[in-house]
Amino acid sequence: MAPLRSLLLLSLAAFLFTSCRADPDPLQDFCVADFQTGITIDGFPCKPASNVVSDDFFFGGLAVAGNTNNMFGSNITAGNVQSFPGLNTLGLSMNRGDFAPGGVNPLHSHPRASEIVFVVKGELLVGFISTANVFYSKVLKAGESFIIPRGLVHFQYNTGKENAVAITAFDSQLPGVVLAPLTLFGSKPVIPIDVLTKTFQVDASVIQLLMSKFGQATSPYN
Ligand SMILES: *[C@@H]1O[C@H](CO)[C@@H](O)[C@H](O)[C@H]1NC(C)=O
């Protein structure tokens, strides 16, 4: 084979095998997270295999509806490595979203994962914005799914008259969440107001209004 062609094939293979996955591959069957060691690494150290029990691979949290009685009308129960230590090193996790009518999981992004949204009950408008600034969206009914590519800003909004429930799956044990309103107007300490007025091209009073709403706001993520 011509050297150039093999080089091209090799780079294509390298691209496919490196960039189409999120978390790194595990090096053993499992590595149940041990939060007690005090050792800080990328991920979490493993509990000794001799102490691992079936319950380390079980999580009942997604069976329970979150309380949507908050400013966003939504509640996200996170089944990530922090609540479900058996996920450590396995590169996946799953959340449950509960939405009151008109409730929203506000504009946010996950820096470490792509996401599949699967609607279990009700009706949700799900949308994301690409880096080319194109808005892609769809109203989903029970049983239907939508993809959110990794890192892109997106939301879920209950367009139905009843409560909606969605299950979301991620290719990371800890996708991370950057919630736009809390990041921009609720950081501690706050972003300098001049940066925000210049960024959004509005008066300081508008920024102060937004800060008053989101300075103390709690994330819908649990
Ligand atoms: C989400 O629901 C849980 C369980 O009911 C509750 O403890 C938590 O406070 C709720 N979070 C928000 C932001 O409402």
The ligand as an ORCA input file, in Angstrom:
! r2SCAN-3c Opt
* xyz 0 1
  C     -35.320     17.863     44.080
  O     -36.040     16.816     44.675
  C     -35.420     16.288     45.848
  C     -36.259     15.083     46.289
  O     -37.609     15.429     46.494
  C     -35.335     17.379     46.898
  O     -34.668     16.888     48.050
  C     -34.556     18.565     46.335
  O     -34.561     19.629     47.244
  C     -35.185     19.030     45.032
  N     -34.323     20.066     44.452
  C     -34.808     21.242     44.036
  C     -33.821     22.197     43.471
  O     -35.986     21.537     44.105
*
